[in-house]
Structures are given as C-alpha cells and as structure tokens.
Amino acid sequence: MKTPMRITTAVAAVLLTTSPALAQGQEVHLNPDRRGTHVITLAPVELFSGTFNIEYEHAVAPWVGLYGGVNFLAFRGVLSPGYDRTLSVGPEVGARFYLLGNAPAGLWLGPYLGAAYVSNTAQGISQSSFGWGVGAMAGVNLVLFHRLMLSFGAGTGWIDNSSSPAGYRVGLYGFVPRLRLAVGVAF
C-alpha cells in the first residue's frame, strides 16, 4: 500500500471512529477548557520499525506540548533488513506545536530526537552500539469523555540503530517512515 493511501486510510479511520460518538452526543473535543494538560500514551507497536513506545506529554502553553518517552524494539518491523536478533531501548524527546485546538489535543506537528542502546546479532556474532534518531511528525490528538486520548500521526526521520557484528551493517539505518497510533489518558 502506498504512503498516500495509508494516510487516507488513517484519516478515514479517525473520521469513522469519531463520527458515531458525535452522532450519539458523546464528547469529542480539542481541549477548549484546558483540562487534561498532562497525557500518558501507549503506542503498542509502530508497524515500520516494530517499536513499542510509552510517553508522557505536558502542555506548557495552549499551543505547545513537550514530551518524553521510552522506545523499545518489540519485533522486527516491515522495513528492517535481515539479521538474526536485535535489541533497542532508549529515550525520545520532542515537541508538538498545535495548529488547531489547545495542547495536548488538536492538530499538531513537531520534531523529535531519540537515543538508544542497540545490540544487533548477525551470523551468531553480537555487537552493541549507540543509536540515535531525529525527525518530524504531524498528527492529531483527540480527547474523548474528558480523559481518553487517541493519537494518530505520521512522519519521517533519520535513524541509525545499526552496527556491524559480522562485518556488514545490520539494523535500522537511514530515512524511516513513522506511523503513530496511540491510546492514553489525559489528566
């Protein structure tokens, strides 16, 4: 499936999941009263890289939220090159600038920066290294029932979670697309 089709599918999913709530009179809002300026979200798995993420975001102003989280490589993603085994865990920080709505709910875009401990194994040889990534994403955060947070986003970035345990590079390296599908709680 091509990237524009994936984005279209994600937007359609957001509309389909929020339209029934609106039709039944349930609340879907972009945080107009500034309640819930703290959010904890869980992104069960990122399809492209196979990363599990838990993150905390704090709205420092109506138009900006700062976040920090931990990424853990849960499985080999669809873009990962062949290797025997990999482990990657580390922090990620970033900012979300809200174009519509009030942080931490609404339409946003922003940069991120991450670091990681990486251990790759190829042909029975393991090697540990330092990994890093930098990029940008855009998306939307929706708050349902004043507490439930749904977050959807897409972006790209440069990542180097590679090493050369068997004399050739294995692990994620280069420009990698990102897809954010997360659920959490606002408080």
C-alpha positions as CSV (number, residue, x, y, z in Angstrom):
1,M,0.0,0.0,0.0
2,K,1.5,3.4,-1.0
3,T,2.0,6.1,1.6
4,P,-0.8,8.5,0.4
5,M,-3.2,5.5,0.6
6,R,-2.0,4.8,4.2
7,I,-2.6,8.4,5.2
8,T,-6.0,8.4,3.6
9,T,-6.8,5.2,5.4
10,A,-5.7,6.7,8.7
11,V,-7.8,9.8,8.2
12,A,-10.8,7.7,7.3
13,A,-10.3,5.6,10.4
14,V,-10.3,8.7,12.6
15,L,-13.4,10.0,11.0
16,L,-15.2,6.7,11.2
17,T,-14.3,6.2,14.9
18,T,-15.3,9.7,16.0
19,S,-18.4,10.1,13.8
20,P,-20.5,7.6,15.8
21,A,-19.5,9.3,19.0
22,L,-20.6,12.7,17.7
23,A,-23.9,11.3,16.4
24,Q,-24.7,9.8,19.8
25,G,-23.9,13.1,21.5
26,Q,-20.7,11.8,23.1
27,E,-18.0,14.3,23.6
28,V,-15.0,14.6,21.2
29,H,-13.2,17.8,21.8
30,L,-9.9,19.6,21.2
31,N,-9.4,20.7,24.8
32,P,-11.1,24.1,24.7
33,D,-11.2,24.4,28.5
34,R,-7.5,23.4,29.1
35,R,-8.4,20.4,31.3
36,G,-6.1,17.5,31.0
37,T,-2.9,19.2,30.2
38,H,-0.9,16.1,31.0
39,V,-1.1,12.9,28.9
40,I,0.3,9.4,29.2
41,T,0.1,7.4,26.0
42,L,1.0,4.0,24.9
43,A,1.8,3.1,21.3
44,P,1.6,-0.7,21.2
45,V,3.7,-1.1,18.1
46,E,4.9,1.0,15.2
47,L,4.5,-1.0,12.1
48,F,7.5,0.2,10.2
49,S,10.2,-0.2,12.8
50,G,8.5,-2.6,15.3
51,T,8.9,-0.2,18.2
52,F,6.8,-0.1,21.4
53,N,6.5,3.3,23.0
54,I,5.3,4.8,26.2
55,E,5.3,8.6,26.6
56,Y,4.4,11.5,28.8
57,E,3.3,14.9,27.3
58,H,2.8,18.1,29.2
59,A,1.1,21.2,27.7
60,V,3.4,24.1,28.6
61,A,1.3,26.6,26.6
62,P,-2.0,26.4,24.8
63,W,-0.1,25.9,21.5
64,V,2.8,23.7,22.6
65,G,3.3,20.4,24.4
66,L,6.7,18.8,25.3
67,Y,7.0,15.1,25.6
68,G,9.4,12.4,26.7
69,G,9.2,8.7,26.4
70,V,10.9,5.4,26.1
71,N,11.1,3.3,22.9
72,F,11.6,-0.4,23.0
73,L,12.1,-2.5,19.8
74,A,9.3,-5.1,20.2
75,F,9.8,-7.0,16.9
76,R,11.5,-6.7,13.5
77,G,9.4,-4.2,11.5
78,V,8.4,-4.4,7.9
79,L,11.4,-2.2,6.8
80,S,14.0,-3.9,8.9
81,P,16.8,-5.6,6.9
82,G,17.6,-9.2,7.6
83,Y,19.5,-10.1,10.8
84,D,19.3,-12.7,13.5
85,R,18.3,-10.7,16.5
86,T,18.2,-7.1,17.7
87,L,17.6,-5.2,20.9
88,S,17.0,-1.5,21.0
89,V,15.8,0.6,24.0
90,G,16.2,4.3,24.8
91,P,14.6,7.7,25.4
92,E,12.9,10.0,23.0
93,V,12.0,13.7,23.5
94,G,10.2,16.1,21.3
95,A,7.7,19.0,21.0
96,R,4.3,19.2,19.4
97,F,3.1,22.6,18.1
98,Y,-0.7,22.7,18.0
99,L,-2.1,24.4,14.9
100,L,-5.7,23.7,15.8
101,G,-7.0,23.1,19.3
102,N,-5.2,23.5,22.6
103,A,-2.4,21.3,23.7
104,P,-2.4,18.4,24.2
105,A,-5.4,17.9,21.9
106,G,-5.7,19.0,18.3
107,L,-3.8,19.1,15.0
108,W,-0.1,19.2,15.6
109,L,3.4,19.0,14.1
110,G,6.8,18.8,15.7
111,P,10.3,17.5,15.8
112,Y,11.7,14.6,17.9
113,L,15.1,13.3,18.9
114,G,16.0,9.9,20.3
115,A,18.9,7.8,21.5
116,A,19.2,4.1,22.2
117,Y,21.3,1.3,23.4
118,V,21.4,-1.1,20.4
119,S,22.5,-4.8,20.3
120,N,22.5,-6.5,16.9
121,T,23.3,-10.1,16.2
122,A,24.2,-11.5,12.7
123,Q,25.6,-14.9,11.9
124,G,25.9,-15.6,15.7
125,I,28.0,-12.6,16.4
126,S,26.6,-9.8,18.6
127,Q,27.7,-6.2,18.8
128,S,26.4,-3.3,21.0
129,S,26.4,0.3,19.9
130,F,24.8,3.7,20.5
131,G,21.8,4.5,18.3
132,W,20.1,7.8,17.5
133,G,17.3,9.3,15.5
134,V,15.9,12.7,14.6
135,G,12.9,13.7,12.6
136,A,9.5,15.2,12.5
137,M,5.9,14.1,12.6
138,A,2.4,15.6,12.1
139,G,-0.9,14.3,13.5
140,V,-4.0,14.8,15.6
141,N,-4.8,14.1,19.3
142,L,-8.4,13.6,20.2
143,V,-9.8,13.6,23.8
144,L,-12.9,11.5,24.3
145,F,-15.0,11.8,27.5
146,H,-12.5,14.4,29.0
147,R,-10.0,11.6,29.7
148,L,-9.4,9.1,26.9
149,M,-6.7,10.2,24.4
150,L,-6.4,8.9,20.9
151,S,-3.4,10.0,18.9
152,F,-2.7,9.5,15.2
153,G,0.4,10.7,13.3
154,A,2.8,10.2,10.5
155,G,6.3,11.4,9.7
156,T,9.8,10.5,8.8
157,G,13.2,10.8,10.3
158,W,16.8,9.7,10.0
159,I,17.7,6.8,12.3
160,D,20.9,4.9,13.0
161,N,20.3,1.8,15.1
162,S,22.8,-0.2,13.2
163,S,26.1,-2.0,13.9
164,S,28.4,-4.3,12.1
165,P,28.7,-7.5,14.1
166,A,29.6,-9.8,11.1
167,G,31.5,-7.2,9.1
168,Y,28.4,-5.7,7.4
169,R,25.8,-3.2,8.6
170,V,22.6,-4.6,10.2
171,G,19.8,-2.8,12.0
172,L,17.7,0.2,11.1
173,Y,19.7,2.9,9.2
174,G,18.6,5.8,7.1
175,F,15.3,7.6,6.5
176,V,12.5,5.6,8.1
177,P,8.8,6.5,7.9
178,R,6.9,6.6,11.3
179,L,3.3,5.9,12.0
180,R,1.8,6.8,15.3
181,L,-1.3,5.1,16.7
182,A,-1.5,5.6,20.4
183,V,-4.1,5.5,23.2
184,G,-3.8,7.1,26.6
185,V,-5.2,9.1,29.4
186,A,-5.4,12.9,29.9
187,F,-5.3,14.3,33.4
